[in-house]
Amino acid sequence: MKAADLIKAIDADRDAHIAFLQAFVQAPSPNPPGDTRAAAEVITNYLTERGIDSRVIAPRPQMPNIISDFVCSNGEGPRLVLNGHIDVFPVGDSDGWKRDPWSGEVDSHGQLHGRGTCDMKAGTAASIIAYAYLHHHRQHLKGSLGLTAVSDEETGGRWGSRYLLDDPRWRGDCMLNAEPGGLGTIRFAEKGTLRLTFTVRTAGAHGAYPNRSGSAVKIAARLITELAEVENIQPDLPSSLVKYLKRPEVHKAIDGTMGAGAAAIMLKPTVNVGTIHGGLKVNMIPDRCVFEADIRLPIGLKASDVMKIIDKILKKYPEVEVSVQEAASNPASSSSHEHRMVDIIARTAKTVTGDRPLAIPSLGATDCKHWRYKNVPAYVYGVSPGRMAMTDESVSVDEFIAVLKTHVLSAWEYLGGVL
């Protein structure tokens, strides 16, 4: 059995792969509320039909995690883990959709429609199908392979990947994920988050008497302006990585997949004030204002460094208290952009698509961070983001198949399969 034979088998089974993805999309799994049981059943049925044992680990009954693993005929080798999530963003008002958000319909342009097709049911389906192929041909491989199809990614992973990784069995020597990063990139790192709640309190007064009290809203406005100072902090990065990320082709890949200007902020912290609430009535001086800030931390920058700057700023604002939203705050994470798996994915993707993807960091977060926190290299290669999290979300069937092939062949080579 060689890599070329796997490609032929995947092409021969193309309709079955599309049907599986359709069934997966047609099983709603919005988070919140986070109930993924119907979609998880699609996965377990798929594995059972192919004679593959799997198990459900569900610290929350409505949020099952599907796990499976096997040892190859020669167990002396690396352990690879494939990871993807089952939960997706909510639909919101479905009236804005041209099709049923859970239709799984394939249109005449080869786009498969439905919530979560990009993020990330196409990727998770690719991982599951890849796992099934590798299980079937495990006699040709070395080492072992694990599969973790998890819930709760969209709300932080406490009951999904993070929970599973308390057991070293699911860490492995390397992890491969198919979040929507685009066929032109391999994601090796991602920004972290620092979520803060600021509360401003004053005496308050009648609107005609500003001499009696400061306005909590005005104070909040001045503070928000000063928080921009955080964006000037420089991360502490190895010079070799800085040099790599400044290469023109890397800049082009970052902007090409995440939008113009993304490369310029990749190594900078950013501050977004996402919510602000203050005041009771137009002719009253507000005695309270609360706002939330989402600070994105580039690799090489710790939350403690940011808080030093913020604490210094707050010395001028005795009316203000700040608290960290611990559950929603995570450090930046990274793996080596020169790891063996990066080269394997890049060469394999070029064989499949004709183009060699470049390794870049991500602005957004994935479950890869949980593996990286455990010092396990973790990488993303997936479909284009497209209309991810938007109305009329859809995925290219051809891209889905390309990701499937790339994951199968990458895992095949990593586990010692004949090329």
QUICOR-V349057 format. One record per residue. N is the residue number from 0. RES is the residue in one letter. PSI is psi in whole degrees, 0 to 359 (NA if undefined). NEAR is the number of other C-alpha atoms within 12 Angstrom. Layout:
n=N res=RES psi=PSI near=NEAR
n=N res=RES psi=PSI near=NEAR
This chain:
n=0 res=M psi=126 near=21
n=1 res=K psi=169 near=20
n=2 res=A psi=321 near=31
n=3 res=A psi=327 near=22
n=4 res=D psi=325 near=20
n=5 res=L psi=319 near=33
n=6 res=I psi=315 near=30
n=7 res=K psi=318 near=17
n=8 res=A psi=319 near=26
n=9 res=I psi=317 near=32
n=10 res=D psi=320 near=20
n=11 res=A psi=330 near=14
n=12 res=D psi=15 near=19
n=13 res=R psi=313 near=23
n=14 res=D psi=323 near=17
n=15 res=A psi=323 near=18
n=16 res=H psi=317 near=35
n=17 res=I psi=318 near=36
n=18 res=A psi=321 near=23
n=19 res=F psi=314 near=32
n=20 res=L psi=320 near=46
n=21 res=Q psi=313 near=36
n=22 res=A psi=322 near=31
n=23 res=F psi=315 near=45
n=24 res=V psi=324 near=45
n=25 res=Q psi=351 near=30
n=26 res=A psi=99 near=31
n=27 res=P psi=140 near=36
n=28 res=S psi=49 near=42
n=29 res=P psi=144 near=38
n=30 res=N psi=114 near=29
n=31 res=P psi=158 near=22
n=32 res=P psi=343 near=21
n=33 res=G psi=8 near=33
n=34 res=D psi=110 near=31
n=35 res=T psi=16 near=39
n=36 res=R psi=321 near=33
n=37 res=A psi=316 near=25
n=38 res=A psi=323 near=40
n=39 res=A psi=325 near=44
n=40 res=E psi=325 near=30
n=41 res=V psi=320 near=31
n=42 res=I psi=310 near=47
n=43 res=T psi=323 near=33
n=44 res=N psi=318 near=22
n=45 res=Y psi=314 near=28
n=46 res=L psi=318 near=32
n=47 res=T psi=319 near=16
n=48 res=E psi=339 near=13
n=49 res=R psi=14 near=19
n=50 res=G psi=27 near=15
n=51 res=I psi=125 near=26
n=52 res=D psi=140 near=23
n=53 res=S psi=167 near=29
n=54 res=R psi=151 near=24
n=55 res=V psi=128 near=27
n=56 res=I psi=118 near=27
n=57 res=A psi=86 near=26
n=58 res=P psi=338 near=21
n=59 res=R psi=119 near=21
n=60 res=P psi=325 near=18
n=61 res=Q psi=359 near=29
n=62 res=M psi=68 near=39
n=63 res=P psi=146 near=38
n=64 res=N psi=128 near=44
n=65 res=I psi=124 near=42
n=66 res=I psi=149 near=37
n=67 res=S psi=150 near=34
n=68 res=D psi=164 near=33
n=69 res=F psi=155 near=31
n=70 res=V psi=133 near=27
n=71 res=C psi=171 near=28
n=72 res=S psi=325 near=22
n=73 res=N psi=104 near=20
n=74 res=G psi=353 near=19
n=75 res=E psi=94 near=14
n=76 res=G psi=182 near=22
n=77 res=P psi=161 near=27
n=78 res=R psi=122 near=35
n=79 res=L psi=142 near=45
n=80 res=V psi=131 near=45
n=81 res=L psi=133 near=51
n=82 res=N psi=140 near=55
n=83 res=G psi=160 near=51
n=84 res=H psi=154 near=55
n=85 res=I psi=325 near=54
n=86 res=D psi=155 near=46
n=87 res=V psi=172 near=44
n=88 res=F psi=153 near=35
n=89 res=P psi=162 near=28
n=90 res=V psi=323 near=29
n=91 res=G psi=221 near=19
n=92 res=D psi=107 near=13
n=93 res=S psi=350 near=19
n=94 res=D psi=337 near=12
n=95 res=G psi=357 near=14
n=96 res=W psi=142 near=20
n=97 res=K psi=336 near=17
n=98 res=R psi=165 near=22
n=99 res=D psi=126 near=24
n=100 res=P psi=344 near=36
n=101 res=W psi=26 near=35
n=102 res=S psi=320 near=29
n=103 res=G psi=16 near=36
n=104 res=E psi=140 near=32
n=105 res=V psi=124 near=25
n=106 res=D psi=181 near=16
n=107 res=S psi=347 near=10
n=108 res=H psi=5 near=13
n=109 res=G psi=22 near=18
n=110 res=Q psi=130 near=27
n=111 res=L psi=124 near=42
n=112 res=H psi=148 near=42
n=113 res=G psi=156 near=47
n=114 res=R psi=132 near=44
n=115 res=G psi=2 near=50
n=116 res=T psi=318 near=57
n=117 res=C psi=311 near=48
n=118 res=D psi=95 near=45
n=119 res=M psi=47 near=51
n=120 res=K psi=328 near=56
n=121 res=A psi=317 near=54
n=122 res=G psi=316 near=50
n=123 res=T psi=319 near=50
n=124 res=A psi=319 near=52
n=125 res=A psi=318 near=49
n=126 res=S psi=319 near=52
n=127 res=I psi=315 near=51
n=128 res=I psi=318 near=44
n=129 res=A psi=316 near=44
n=130 res=Y psi=318 near=45
n=131 res=A psi=317 near=38
n=132 res=Y psi=314 near=37
n=133 res=L psi=325 near=48
n=134 res=H psi=317 near=33
n=135 res=H psi=329 near=25
n=136 res=H psi=27 near=30
n=137 res=R psi=340 near=29
n=138 res=Q psi=345 near=23
n=139 res=H psi=4 near=26
n=140 res=L psi=168 near=36
n=141 res=K psi=145 near=29
n=142 res=G psi=218 near=32
n=143 res=S psi=161 near=38
n=144 res=L psi=135 near=47
n=145 res=G psi=154 near=42
n=146 res=L psi=129 near=48
n=147 res=T psi=105 near=47
n=148 res=A psi=109 near=53
n=149 res=V psi=161 near=54
n=150 res=S psi=173 near=51
n=151 res=D psi=14 near=40
n=152 res=E psi=320 near=40
n=153 res=E psi=345 near=36
n=154 res=T psi=28 near=29
n=155 res=G psi=340 near=30
n=156 res=G psi=10 near=37
n=157 res=R psi=321 near=26
n=158 res=W psi=11 near=30
n=159 res=G psi=247 near=40
n=160 res=S psi=316 near=48
n=161 res=R psi=321 near=33
n=162 res=Y psi=315 near=29
n=163 res=L psi=325 near=35
n=164 res=L psi=357 near=33
n=165 res=D psi=337 near=17
n=166 res=D psi=115 near=14
n=167 res=P psi=341 near=19
n=168 res=R psi=329 near=22
n=169 res=W psi=10 near=37
n=170 res=R psi=307 near=38
n=171 res=G psi=186 near=32
n=172 res=D psi=342 near=31
n=173 res=C psi=150 near=39
n=174 res=M psi=141 near=46
n=175 res=L psi=131 near=54
n=176 res=N psi=154 near=53
n=177 res=A psi=40 near=52
n=178 res=E psi=161 near=48
n=179 res=P psi=85 near=45
n=180 res=G psi=347 near=43
n=181 res=G psi=145 near=41
n=182 res=L psi=347 near=44
n=183 res=G psi=1 near=39
n=184 res=T psi=154 near=44
n=185 res=I psi=123 near=49
n=186 res=R psi=124 near=50
n=187 res=F psi=356 near=46
n=188 res=A psi=166 near=42
n=189 res=E psi=152 near=39
n=190 res=K psi=154 near=39
n=191 res=G psi=179 near=39
n=192 res=T psi=143 near=37
n=193 res=L psi=108 near=37
n=194 res=R psi=127 near=32
n=195 res=L psi=146 near=32
n=196 res=T psi=122 near=29
n=197 res=F psi=131 near=38
n=198 res=T psi=122 near=32
n=199 res=V psi=129 near=37
n=200 res=R psi=133 near=29
n=201 res=T psi=179 near=29
n=202 res=A psi=324 near=21
n=203 res=G psi=159 near=29
n=204 res=A psi=177 near=24
n=205 res=H psi=144 near=21
n=206 res=G psi=339 near=20
n=207 res=A psi=356 near=13
n=208 res=Y psi=62 near=16
n=209 res=P psi=347 near=20
n=210 res=N psi=342 near=13
n=211 res=R psi=337 near=17
n=212 res=S psi=146 near=24
n=213 res=G psi=158 near=27
n=214 res=S psi=124 near=31
n=215 res=A psi=325 near=36
n=216 res=V psi=317 near=33
n=217 res=K psi=320 near=28
n=218 res=I psi=317 near=32
n=219 res=A psi=319 near=40
n=220 res=A psi=317 near=24
n=221 res=R psi=319 near=19
n=222 res=L psi=317 near=35
n=223 res=I psi=319 near=34
n=224 res=T psi=318 near=18
n=225 res=E psi=333 near=22
n=226 res=L psi=344 near=33
n=227 res=A psi=342 near=25
n=228 res=E psi=330 near=23
n=229 res=V psi=328 near=37
n=230 res=E psi=355 near=28
n=231 res=N psi=356 near=21
n=232 res=I psi=135 near=29
n=233 res=Q psi=129 near=23
n=234 res=P psi=158 near=28
n=235 res=D psi=103 near=18
n=236 res=L psi=150 near=19
n=237 res=P psi=141 near=13
n=238 res=S psi=328 near=12
n=239 res=S psi=323 near=14
n=240 res=L psi=319 near=26
n=241 res=V psi=316 near=23
n=242 res=K psi=318 near=15
n=243 res=Y psi=314 near=21
n=244 res=L psi=344 near=30
n=245 res=K psi=358 near=21
n=246 res=R psi=137 near=18
n=247 res=P psi=319 near=16
n=248 res=E psi=330 near=21
n=249 res=V psi=316 near=30
n=250 res=H psi=315 near=30
n=251 res=K psi=320 near=25
n=252 res=A psi=320 near=32
n=253 res=I psi=310 near=35
n=254 res=D psi=326 near=25
n=255 res=G psi=330 near=26
n=256 res=T psi=334 near=32
n=257 res=M psi=4 near=30
n=258 res=G psi=149 near=19
n=259 res=A psi=132 near=15
n=260 res=G psi=349 near=18
n=261 res=A psi=321 near=24
n=262 res=A psi=326 near=29
n=263 res=A psi=334 near=23
n=264 res=I psi=2 near=31
n=265 res=M psi=322 near=38
n=266 res=L psi=19 near=38
n=267 res=K psi=145 near=32
n=268 res=P psi=148 near=35
n=269 res=T psi=150 near=32
n=270 res=V psi=125 near=30
n=271 res=N psi=125 near=24
n=272 res=V psi=107 near=26
n=273 res=G psi=330 near=17
n=274 res=T psi=150 near=19
n=275 res=I psi=133 near=23
n=276 res=H psi=126 near=22
n=277 res=G psi=148 near=28
n=278 res=G psi=150 near=26
n=279 res=L psi=332 near=18
n=280 res=K psi=149 near=13
n=281 res=V psi=332 near=13
n=282 res=N psi=27 near=15
n=283 res=M psi=139 near=24
n=284 res=I psi=119 near=30
n=285 res=P psi=134 near=32
n=286 res=D psi=357 near=32
n=287 res=R psi=138 near=31
n=288 res=C psi=132 near=34
n=289 res=V psi=129 near=34
n=290 res=F psi=155 near=31
n=291 res=E psi=136 near=29
n=292 res=A psi=136 near=34
n=293 res=D psi=107 near=31
n=294 res=I psi=123 near=41
n=295 res=R psi=126 near=41
n=296 res=L psi=120 near=44
n=297 res=P psi=162 near=43
n=298 res=I psi=139 near=38
n=299 res=G psi=2 near=31
n=300 res=L psi=127 near=35
n=301 res=K psi=153 near=30
n=302 res=A psi=325 near=33
n=303 res=S psi=327 near=18
n=304 res=D psi=322 near=24
n=305 res=V psi=317 near=36
n=306 res=M psi=331 near=25
n=307 res=K psi=318 near=17
n=308 res=I psi=316 near=21
n=309 res=I psi=317 near=34
n=310 res=D psi=324 near=23
n=311 res=K psi=317 near=18
n=312 res=I psi=318 near=24
n=313 res=L psi=346 near=25
n=314 res=K psi=337 near=15
n=315 res=K psi=357 near=15
n=316 res=Y psi=77 near=27
n=317 res=P psi=344 near=19
n=318 res=E psi=357 near=27
n=319 res=V psi=138 near=31
n=320 res=E psi=148 near=27
n=321 res=V psi=142 near=27
n=322 res=S psi=148 near=22
n=323 res=V psi=131 near=25
n=324 res=Q psi=87 near=19
n=325 res=E psi=319 near=15
n=326 res=A psi=336 near=16
n=327 res=A psi=8 near=24
n=328 res=S psi=129 near=27
n=329 res=N psi=143 near=37
n=330 res=P psi=159 near=32
n=331 res=A psi=158 near=39
n=332 res=S psi=149 near=39
n=333 res=S psi=155 near=40
n=334 res=S psi=168 near=37
n=335 res=S psi=134 near=29
n=336 res=H psi=359 near=31
n=337 res=E psi=14 near=23
n=338 res=H psi=153 near=24
n=339 res=R psi=320 near=23
n=340 res=M psi=326 near=40
n=341 res=V psi=314 near=36
n=342 res=D psi=320 near=25
n=343 res=I psi=311 near=34
n=344 res=I psi=316 near=47
n=345 res=A psi=314 near=35
n=346 res=R psi=319 near=26
n=347 res=T psi=315 near=36
n=348 res=A psi=322 near=36
n=349 res=K psi=322 near=24
n=350 res=T psi=321 near=23
n=351 res=V psi=315 near=34
n=352 res=T psi=342 near=24
n=353 res=G psi=350 near=15
n=354 res=D psi=140 near=19
n=355 res=R psi=118 near=26
n=356 res=P psi=157 near=36
n=357 res=L psi=146 near=39
n=358 res=A psi=126 near=41
n=359 res=I psi=160 near=46
n=360 res=P psi=171 near=47
n=361 res=S psi=150 near=43
n=362 res=L psi=321 near=37
n=363 res=G psi=175 near=29
n=364 res=A psi=152 near=36
n=365 res=T psi=176 near=45
n=366 res=D psi=350 near=48
n=367 res=C psi=328 near=48
n=368 res=K psi=325 near=43
n=369 res=H psi=325 near=38
n=370 res=W psi=317 near=40
n=371 res=R psi=325 near=32
n=372 res=Y psi=335 near=25
n=373 res=K psi=13 near=27
n=374 res=N psi=30 near=21
n=375 res=V psi=122 near=30
n=376 res=P psi=134 near=35
n=377 res=A psi=136 near=43
n=378 res=Y psi=150 near=54
n=379 res=V psi=131 near=53
n=380 res=Y psi=114 near=56
n=381 res=G psi=187 near=48
n=382 res=V psi=171 near=44
n=383 res=S psi=145 near=36
n=384 res=P psi=324 near=35
n=385 res=G psi=235 near=31
n=386 res=R psi=36 near=24
n=387 res=M psi=129 near=31
n=388 res=A psi=8 near=27
n=389 res=M psi=171 near=26
n=390 res=T psi=154 near=28
n=391 res=D psi=36 near=32
n=392 res=E psi=140 near=40
n=393 res=S psi=166 near=45
n=394 res=V psi=146 near=44
n=395 res=S psi=126 near=36
n=396 res=V psi=321 near=35
n=397 res=D psi=320 near=27
n=398 res=E psi=319 near=36
n=399 res=F psi=314 near=48
n=400 res=I psi=323 near=41
n=401 res=A psi=318 near=42
n=402 res=V psi=317 near=52
n=403 res=L psi=310 near=50
n=404 res=K psi=317 near=45
n=405 res=T psi=320 near=50
n=406 res=H psi=318 near=56
n=407 res=V psi=309 near=48
n=408 res=L psi=327 near=42
n=409 res=S psi=314 near=46
n=410 res=A psi=322 near=48
n=411 res=W psi=313 near=44
n=412 res=E psi=317 near=32
n=413 res=Y psi=326 near=37
n=414 res=L psi=17 near=40
n=415 res=G psi=17 near=33
n=416 res=G psi=154 near=29
n=417 res=V psi=130 near=22
n=418 res=L psi=NA near=24
